[in-house]
Amino acid sequence: MEQLDVSHGFDVHDYRHGLKLLKQDRGTMTLENRDDFACPACGDPFERLFVSENRTATFGDPGTPFCLARTDESLLVLTH
């Protein structure tokens, strides 16, 4: 199982073969994990990935456990 590498930022194009874009708008995107990538925070597979380059974001109730990962450019929210 390949783990998302966020040590030098995060580029979705490095993982496009296993992530499906579900929604994208200005500064944010939501992706589905279709290749069992591992979470950079806990190492477990995650279901969805929310990436935001915005300074603020509002989230609904994910209904599942989640992890956060931060790069210099973005915040990643991974739901399990």
N, C-alpha and C positions, 0 to 999 in steps of 0.2 A: 504494500500500500504506500503510495507516494504521498508525502506530507507537503502541504503548501509552504513554500519558502518565502517568508516576509522579511528576512534579515537585511535585504537591500531594497526594500520597497515591494510592491506587488504589481505585477503586470498580468492582467487576465489573459492576454494572448499566449502566455507561457503554458496555460492550462486549458486552452479552448477546446482541445480534443475531448475533455471530460466534463466541461461545464456548459450547461445550456442557459442561454440568456432568457429570462422570464419577463423582465421589465427593465426599462432604462429611461431615465429622464435626466434633466440637467444636473450633473454632479453625482448621481446615484445609479446603481444598477443592482438587480436581484438575479441571482443565478442558482440553478439547481445542480447539485453534485451527481453526475451520472457515471462517475468512474471510481467511486469510493476513495476519493482523496481524503487524507487525514488532516484534521484540524491543527493549525500551527500552535494553538494554545494547550490543548490537552492530548493530542495524538490520536483521538478517536475519529472515526468517519463522521462527517457532518452531512446534513440534508440540504440546507440552503445557505447561501452566502449573500450578505448584503454589503455592498461597498459604497462608501460615501466619501467624496472629496469636499463636501460642504463643512463649514465650521460647526453647524448645528444640525440635528436630525431628530425626528420624532418617530417612535416605533409603537406599533400596536402590541398587544399581548401575543408573544410568540407561541405560548401554550406548551413550550418544551424548554429544556435546558439550553443555554446558549453560552458562547465564549466570545471574547473580544480580542482583537489583535490590532495593533496600531503601527502604522508606518509614518514616515515623515509627511507623506502626501495624503494618506487616507485612513479611515477607520473601517475595520472589517468586523461584521457581526455574523457569527456562524451558529446556526441552530442545529440541534441534534435530535 
